[in-house]
Amino acid sequence: MGNTTWSIFWWVLGSVIGSLGTVWYIELRTYLQARRGEFTGDWKQIIPAFEDEPEKIAIVRCKHVGDRIVARTERVLPESPVVQRWEVEGRIKRGLIFGIYWPEDSSKLPGSYGTLQFKIVDENLFDGFYVRARSAQTTDKGEFIEKLKTIPIRWERMFSEN
């Protein structure tokens, strides 16, 4: 191989290593930032008994980076034969968290999506509400209409027992 061929080889190899190194660095930095975020950790989501619905409890795994909250909730009570999980994305602004939620599997939980808003009471408690659409059939034309429901919700930080 001539000098030109080796030069191109080393240039390509260096470019590939540099690109992979950059991706690895960004992933590592994001991971470390998420671990340091004030609200990163496990939370208990409580939806009090509301109208004809029983109290609902879920475990929330939350990552906090900058002004962004990303979480996954999994319902633990009341028990269900179907795993009930939701994704949550939100932003933190001036003592509030506002965002959206949707089911991990919309075929199992169709229509279970909406918005949420919390007031940050302190670093261990968010108190607020979520809004979701509920379908109701009209009597005159047999059409379905969507009604928005505002439902209370709170997140309480879970502490390890160590």
N, C-alpha and C positions, 0 to 999 in steps of 0.2 A: 504494500500500500504506500502511496505517495504521501508527502507531507500535507497536501490539500485534503486528501481523503481522511487522514487522521484528525486534521483540524475540524472538519465538518462533523466527524464522529464525536469528538469531545464537546463541540458546541451543542450538538443535539442532546447528548447525554447530560450535560450541564443544565440545559433548558428543562429537560424532563425532571431532573432531581430538584431544580429550583421550583418548578410548578408544584410538584408533590409536597415539597417542604412548605410552600406557602399555604396550601390547602390544609395540611396537618397543623400548622401554626394557628390558622384561623379557627379550626375546630377545637383545638386545645384551649385557646383563649376564650372562646365562647363557653366551653364547658366549665372552666375555672371561674368565669364571671357569674355563671348561673349558680354555682355553688356558693358564691359570696353574696348574692342578692339578699337583701333584708327579708324578703318574703318567701324565699326559696325554702321548701320543706313540705312536710305533710300537714294537712289541715282536715278538720272534720266539717263537712257541710251539713247544715241542719235546715230543713224546710219544715216549719211547724205545721201541725194539722191545720188544714185550710179548707173551708166549705165541706165537701164530702170526701176529701182526701185525708189519709192518715199522715202522721209525721213521717218524714223521709230523711234518712241519714246516708251520706256518701263519704268516702275517703277521697281526698283531693291531693294529688301530687303536683306541686306547683314549682315552676321555675321563674325567677325574677331576674331580668337583665335590663338595666337602665330604667326606662319608663314602661317596659313591656312585661306582661304577665302571660305565661303560657301554662295551661294546666290540663290534667285529665282527671275526671271524676269517675268513680265507680260506686254505684248504689250498693249498700250493704243491708239496709232495712227500708221498707219491708222486704223480706226475701222474695226472690222471683226465680222461676225456672230459666229465664233468659238473662244473660249477663247484660247489665245496663251500664254503658260507659258513654261519657260525653267529652268532647274536646272543648276547651275554653281558651279564647284569646282576648286579652284586654290591655288597656293602657291606664297608667296612673297619672293623674293630673290634679294638683291642688287638693290633696286629701281624699280624692275619689278614685275608684276603679270603675271603668265602664268598658263593656265588651260584648262579645257574642258567644253563644254556645251552640253546639250541634251534636247529634249522636255519632258515635264512632261507626255504627252500622245502621244506616237509615232504613234498611229493610226490616229491622227488628223494632225500631222506635220511630216510625214515620211521624212527622209533624212535631217531633220533640226538639225544637230549636227556637232560638229567640235571642233576646238581649238581656243583659244584667247590669246592675249598678250597685256598688257598695260605697259606703262611707267608711274610711279607715278610722275606726274608733281608737285603736292603738296597734302596736306591732303584733298583737296576738288575736285581734278580733276585727272582722269586717262585718258590717251590718247593712242590709239593703233589701233589694227586691229583684226579681227577674220577671220578664214579660214574655208571654208566649201566646200564640194564636190557638184558639179552640174552635173547632168546627161545630156549628149548630144548624140543623135543618129547619128551613122555614116551612110554614104550613100551607101557604097559598100556592106556591109554584113548585114546591119540592126541591128547591135549590139549596145548596149549602152556602152558608155565610161564615166568615171568620170573625170571631170576637176576641179582642185582646184581653188577657187576664194578667193582672199584676199580683205576684205572689211573693210573700216575704221569704227571705233567705239570709243565712249568716254563715260565715266561715270562722271557726275557732282553731287556733294553732294546736297541733298535737305535740306533746313533749315526750321524748323517750324516757323510759323508766330507769335509766342508768344513773 
